[in-house]
Amino acid sequence: MKTLFIGGIKSGKSRLAEAYILEQATPNKPYYLATTEFFDEEMQARILIHQRRRQDLFITVEEPVKLFDTVKQCQGPVLIECVSMWLNNQLYHQIPEAGILQELEALLQLSCDLVLVHNEVGLSVVSDNRLARQFVDLSGKAAQLMAQYCDQVFFCSAGLKISMK
């Protein structure tokens, strides 16, 4: 089964996705694929919050770029936290959009159970920054692709989840 948790920043989607996969994976530990590369102290602080919350409930794998290869090696359900940061990393490493979407689609076609976390960034104004527009467009395409492949899609806001699919 594939499940997508999508919502704005600080909407509660990560916490809800973690609880969801822990419930689904019982009695086994699920994998927690952390995609964030930290470049500054503020990002390090955000990562520490997530690390403290998940404690030893997960098998943590840190991989900012190669999702498909990493998930393929996991022997159980995988929580990807988060696809948005992975997209950011792909753009930072100058991976072409077509290659990014191909890898995401290949990932979604794997037979393993996946829970994906993704930021909804398309509900705002159009940025005057070209790279920000590229990220928002890519994020929207990725969200549509994930929703197409996922069995369940939850929109998260104010710490609540609303079933969309």
PyMOL commands that set and color helices and strands:
alter all, ss='L'
color gray80, all
select helices_A, chain A and resi 13-25+41-54+67-73+83-92+97-108+130-149
alter helices_A, ss='H'
color red, helices_A
select strands_A, chain A and resi 2-7+31-34+59-62+78-81+114-119+152-157+160-163
alter strands_A, ss='S'
color yellow, strands_A
deselect
rebuild
show_as cartoon
